[in-house]
């Protein structure tokens, strides 16, 4: 397989979401991200989903101070991140927890 073909295969996998192999912010969550986030519990903030967009942007409102947090995930997860639902976000390590799901998110 040529380098170009491998890159194209990776892009197609990324676009399909569940098969994403890219570990940049907003793509696949890695065990290292999860481990770092869980080793620093003081970094988690409880929030409520205020809205989502088709481009993967998620607007959160932090419970402690009502601040707006904008994050992005490469796949539209409005099926999981329903407006009004409770989540937790680790802003330092870019992990969004929604129930049993963990997403790698980028700050917007």
GROMACS elastic network, one bead per residue, 0.5 to 0.9 nm:
[ bonds ]
;  ai    aj funct       b0    kb
    1     4     6  0.82334   500
    1     5     6  0.61800   500
    1     6     6  0.64946   500
    2     5     6  0.51664   500
    2     6     6  0.62548   500
    2     7     6  0.86908   500
    3     6     6  0.51216   500
    3     7     6  0.62361   500
    3     8     6  0.86785   500
    4     7     6  0.51304   500
    4     8     6  0.62218   500
    4     9     6  0.86542   500
    5     8     6  0.50606   500
    5     9     6  0.61366   500
    5    10     6  0.86277   500
    6     9     6  0.50693   500
    6    10     6  0.62219   500
    6    11     6  0.86937   500
    7    10     6  0.51138   500
    7    11     6  0.62732   500
    7    12     6  0.87580   500
    8    11     6  0.50813   500
    8    12     6  0.62665   500
    8    13     6  0.86351   500
    9    12     6  0.51938   500
    9    13     6  0.62027   500
    9    14     6  0.85927   500
   10    13     6  0.50859   500
   10    14     6  0.61038   500
   10    15     6  0.86817   500
   10    19     6  0.89356   500
   10    20     6  0.74903   500
   10    21     6  0.68968   500
   10    22     6  0.78901   500
   11    15     6  0.62167   500
   11    16     6  0.87327   500
   11    20     6  0.81464   500
   11    21     6  0.88493   500
   11    22     6  0.87181   500
   12    15     6  0.51386   500
   12    16     6  0.64340   500
   12    19     6  0.88292   500
   12    20     6  0.84615   500
   13    16     6  0.52043   500
   13    17     6  0.68715   500
   13    18     6  0.78908   500
   13    19     6  0.51256   500
   13    20     6  0.52464   500
   13    21     6  0.71978   500
   14    17     6  0.53535   500
   14    18     6  0.76403   500
   14    19     6  0.61069   500
   14    21     6  0.64115   500
   14    22     6  0.68507   500
   14    27     6  0.77644   500
   14    28     6  0.85110   500
   14    74     6  0.81957   500
   14    75     6  0.88322   500
   15    18     6  0.86067   500
   15    19     6  0.81740   500
   15    20     6  0.71556   500
   15    74     6  0.77903   500
   15    75     6  0.74467   500
   16    19     6  0.60849   500
   16    20     6  0.69208   500
   16    75     6  0.80889   500
   17    20     6  0.52995   500
   17    27     6  0.81067   500
   17    28     6  0.82309   500
   17    74     6  0.74674   500
   17    75     6  0.58720   500
   18    21     6  0.88697   500
   18    28     6  0.81717   500
   18    75     6  0.89757   500
   19    28     6  0.84257   500
   20    23     6  0.81798   500
   20    27     6  0.67914   500
   20    28     6  0.57285   500
   21    27     6  0.78220   500
   21    28     6  0.61379   500
   22    25     6  0.87208   500
   22    26     6  0.89730   500
   22    27     6  0.58201   500
   22    28     6  0.57699   500
   22    29     6  0.87679   500
   23    26     6  0.78748   500
   23    27     6  0.55983   500
   23    29     6  0.63923   500
   23    30     6  0.66915   500
   23   104     6  0.81688   500
   24    27     6  0.57165   500
   24    28     6  0.73219   500
   24    29     6  0.85791   500
   24   104     6  0.82761   500
   24   105     6  0.88846   500
   24   106     6  0.84045   500
   25    28     6  0.79159   500
   25    29     6  0.82941   500
   25    72     6  0.83906   500
   25    73     6  0.78983   500
   25    93     6  0.89449   500
   25    94     6  0.68316   500
   25   104     6  0.59909   500
   25   105     6  0.54170   500
   25   107     6  0.81877   500
   26    29     6  0.81271   500
   26    56     6  0.88747   500
   26    71     6  0.81396   500
   26    72     6  0.57419   500
   26    74     6  0.55963   500
   26    75     6  0.85331   500
   26    94     6  0.78887   500
   26   103     6  0.76717   500
   26   104     6  0.50227   500
   26   107     6  0.84266   500
   27    73     6  0.61767   500
   27    74     6  0.57611   500
   27    75     6  0.81075   500
   27   103     6  0.78388   500
   27   104     6  0.57621   500
   27   105     6  0.69122   500
   27   106     6  0.83981   500
   28    74     6  0.89504   500
   28   103     6  0.72488   500
   28   104     6  0.59688   500
   28   105     6  0.88362   500
   29    32     6  0.83410   500
   29    33     6  0.65559   500
   29    34     6  0.73578   500
   29    94     6  0.89938   500
   29    95     6  0.76506   500
   29   102     6  0.72469   500
   29   103     6  0.58151   500
   29   105     6  0.83405   500
   30    33     6  0.52890   500
   30    34     6  0.64862   500
   30    35     6  0.86670   500
   30   104     6  0.79178   500
   31    34     6  0.50701   500
   31    35     6  0.59938   500
   31    36     6  0.85579   500
   32    35     6  0.50352   500
   32    36     6  0.60632   500
   32    37     6  0.84673   500
   33    36     6  0.53061   500
   33    37     6  0.61141   500
   33    38     6  0.85693   500
   33    93     6  0.62309   500
   33    94     6  0.77404   500
   33    95     6  0.71978   500
   33   104     6  0.79256   500
   34    37     6  0.52003   500
   34    38     6  0.60883   500
   34    39     6  0.85220   500
   34    93     6  0.81815   500
   34    95     6  0.71654   500
   34   102     6  0.81227   500
   34   104     6  0.89339   500
   35    38     6  0.52232   500
   35    39     6  0.60676   500
   35    40     6  0.87853   500
   36    39     6  0.51281   500
   36    40     6  0.65211   500
   36    93     6  0.71484   500
   37    40     6  0.53872   500
   37    41     6  0.67868   500
   37    43     6  0.73152   500
   37    44     6  0.78327   500
   37    90     6  0.64938   500
   37    92     6  0.79497   500
   37    93     6  0.59206   500
   37    94     6  0.83122   500
   37    95     6  0.71410   500
   38    41     6  0.56371   500
   38    43     6  0.87954   500
   38    44     6  0.86961   500
   39    42     6  0.89296   500
   40    43     6  0.57929   500
   40    44     6  0.78944   500
   40    90     6  0.89654   500
   41    44     6  0.57760   500
   41    90     6  0.85381   500
   42    45     6  0.80851   500
   42    90     6  0.88480   500
   43    89     6  0.81719   500
   43    90     6  0.54525   500
   43    91     6  0.69615   500
   43    92     6  0.68991   500
   43    93     6  0.85259   500
   44    88     6  0.62193   500
   44    89     6  0.54764   500
   44    91     6  0.72441   500
   44    92     6  0.87662   500
   44    95     6  0.89217   500
   45    62     6  0.66724   500
   45    63     6  0.77080   500
   45    64     6  0.79098   500
   45    87     6  0.85012   500
   45    88     6  0.54071   500
   45    89     6  0.53536   500
   45    90     6  0.63547   500
   45    91     6  0.79145   500
   46    61     6  0.85739   500
   46    62     6  0.59552   500
   46    63     6  0.58165   500
   46    64     6  0.75710   500
   46    86     6  0.73116   500
   46    87     6  0.59847   500
   46    89     6  0.65387   500
   47    50     6  0.89418   500
   47    60     6  0.60308   500
   47    61     6  0.52512   500
   47    63     6  0.51016   500
   47    64     6  0.81670   500
   47    66     6  0.83983   500
   47    69     6  0.87931   500
   47    85     6  0.85128   500
   47    86     6  0.59166   500
   47    87     6  0.53658   500
   47    88     6  0.56939   500
   47    89     6  0.72694   500
   48    59     6  0.86543   500
   48    60     6  0.55629   500
   48    61     6  0.53603   500
   48    62     6  0.66199   500
   48    63     6  0.71259   500
   48    83     6  0.76085   500
   48    84     6  0.57258   500
   48    85     6  0.55253   500
   48    87     6  0.58467   500
   48    88     6  0.81278   500
   49    52     6  0.77792   500
   49    58     6  0.72657   500
   49    59     6  0.61396   500
   49    61     6  0.65520   500
   49    81     6  0.65796   500
   49    82     6  0.66258   500
   49    84     6  0.52062   500
   49    85     6  0.55054   500
   49    86     6  0.65021   500
   49    87     6  0.70714   500
   50    58     6  0.77220   500
   50    59     6  0.53078   500
   50    60     6  0.51446   500
   50    61     6  0.62651   500
   50    68     6  0.86990   500
   50    82     6  0.84620   500
   50    83     6  0.53253   500
   50    84     6  0.61704   500
   50    85     6  0.83401   500
   51    57     6  0.84265   500
   51    58     6  0.59672   500
   51    59     6  0.51320   500
   51    60     6  0.71070   500
   51    78     6  0.84058   500
   51    81     6  0.82264   500
   51    82     6  0.75263   500
   51    83     6  0.52477   500
   51    84     6  0.80633   500
   52    55     6  0.84686   500
   52    56     6  0.69575   500
   52    57     6  0.57203   500
   52    59     6  0.61192   500
   52    60     6  0.89146   500
   52    76     6  0.79343   500
   52    77     6  0.79801   500
   52    78     6  0.60247   500
   52    81     6  0.74700   500
   52    82     6  0.78910   500
   52    83     6  0.73880   500
   53    56     6  0.56516   500
   53    57     6  0.52273   500
   53    58     6  0.65449   500
   53    59     6  0.85829   500
   53    76     6  0.71348   500
   53    77     6  0.89197   500
   53    78     6  0.76359   500
   54    57     6  0.72317   500
   54    75     6  0.83220   500
   54    76     6  0.55273   500
   54    77     6  0.85178   500
   54    78     6  0.80273   500
   55    72     6  0.81003   500
   55    73     6  0.82641   500
   55    74     6  0.73949   500
   55    75     6  0.73692   500
   55    76     6  0.62095   500
   56    71     6  0.82890   500
   56    72     6  0.53321   500
   56    74     6  0.55765   500
   56    75     6  0.54081   500
   56    77     6  0.67792   500
   56    78     6  0.81832   500
   57    70     6  0.68992   500
   57    71     6  0.57704   500
   57    73     6  0.65236   500
   57    74     6  0.84265   500
   57    76     6  0.76370   500
   57   108     6  0.79117   500
   58    69     6  0.82641   500
   58    70     6  0.58131   500
   58    71     6  0.52992   500
   58    72     6  0.59266   500
   58    73     6  0.78335   500
   58    76     6  0.88305   500
   58    77     6  0.86156   500
   58    78     6  0.83948   500
   58    81     6  0.79804   500
   59    68     6  0.68249   500
   59    69     6  0.59390   500
   59    71     6  0.65854   500
   59    72     6  0.87449   500
   60    67     6  0.81565   500
   60    68     6  0.56860   500
   60    69     6  0.50090   500
   60    70     6  0.62020   500
   60    71     6  0.78998   500
   60    87     6  0.85687   500
   61    64     6  0.89363   500
   61    65     6  0.82971   500
   61    66     6  0.53096   500
   61    67     6  0.55076   500
   61    69     6  0.61492   500
   61    70     6  0.87973   500
   62    65     6  0.60361   500
   62    67     6  0.52953   500
   62    68     6  0.64694   500
   62    69     6  0.70901   500
   62    88     6  0.87711   500
   62    89     6  0.89580   500
   63    66     6  0.53990   500
   63    67     6  0.78124   500
   64    67     6  0.80258   500
   69    91     6  0.89039   500
   69   107     6  0.78139   500
   69   108     6  0.79282   500
   70   106     6  0.85077   500
   70   107     6  0.60723   500
   70   108     6  0.50804   500
   71    94     6  0.84889   500
   71    96     6  0.89356   500
   71   105     6  0.58679   500
   71   106     6  0.53336   500
   71   108     6  0.50714   500
   72    75     6  0.85734   500
   72    76     6  0.89406   500
   72   104     6  0.86704   500
   72   105     6  0.53413   500
   72   106     6  0.50950   500
   72   107     6  0.64382   500
   72   108     6  0.64311   500
   73    76     6  0.69740   500
   73    77     6  0.77793   500
   73   103     6  0.75475   500
   73   104     6  0.68947   500
   73   105     6  0.51326   500
   73   106     6  0.66883   500
   74    77     6  0.88558   500
   74   105     6  0.83183   500
   76    79     6  0.79301   500
   77    80     6  0.54022   500
   77    81     6  0.59384   500
   77    82     6  0.85287   500
   78    82     6  0.56957   500
   78    83     6  0.81320   500
   79    82     6  0.63508   500
   80    98     6  0.74487   500
   80   101     6  0.86053   500
   81    84     6  0.84981   500
   81    85     6  0.67457   500
   81    86     6  0.86695   500
   81    87     6  0.82852   500
   81    98     6  0.71707   500
   82    85     6  0.55967   500
   82    86     6  0.88865   500
   83    86     6  0.88493   500
   85    98     6  0.83513   500
   86    98     6  0.71581   500
   86    99     6  0.83535   500
   87    96     6  0.71105   500
   87    97     6  0.56571   500
   87    99     6  0.72220   500
   88    95     6  0.83394   500
   88    96     6  0.58923   500
   88    97     6  0.50923   500
   88    98     6  0.67831   500
   89    92     6  0.89424   500
   89    93     6  0.88699   500
   89    94     6  0.72136   500
   89    95     6  0.57691   500
   89    97     6  0.61319   500
   89    98     6  0.88128   500
   90    93     6  0.57118   500
   90    94     6  0.56080   500
   90    95     6  0.51774   500
   90    96     6  0.64371   500
   90    97     6  0.83558   500
   91    94     6  0.50815   500
   91    95     6  0.69572   500
   91    96     6  0.83662   500
   91   105     6  0.87563   500
   91   106     6  0.87325   500
   91   107     6  0.75757   500
   92    95     6  0.82144   500
   93   104     6  0.83409   500
   93   105     6  0.86248   500
   94   103     6  0.81172   500
   94   104     6  0.56112   500
   94   106     6  0.59624   500
   94   107     6  0.72984   500
   95   102     6  0.64963   500
   95   103     6  0.56035   500
   95   105     6  0.58517   500
   95   106     6  0.85964   500
   96   101     6  0.81303   500
   96   102     6  0.56051   500
   96   103     6  0.50594   500
   96   104     6  0.64045   500
   96   105     6  0.65353   500
   97   100     6  0.71087   500
   97   101     6  0.57995   500
   97   103     6  0.65621   500
   98   101     6  0.52181   500
   98   102     6  0.64496   500
   98   103     6  0.81640   500
   99   102     6  0.80888   500
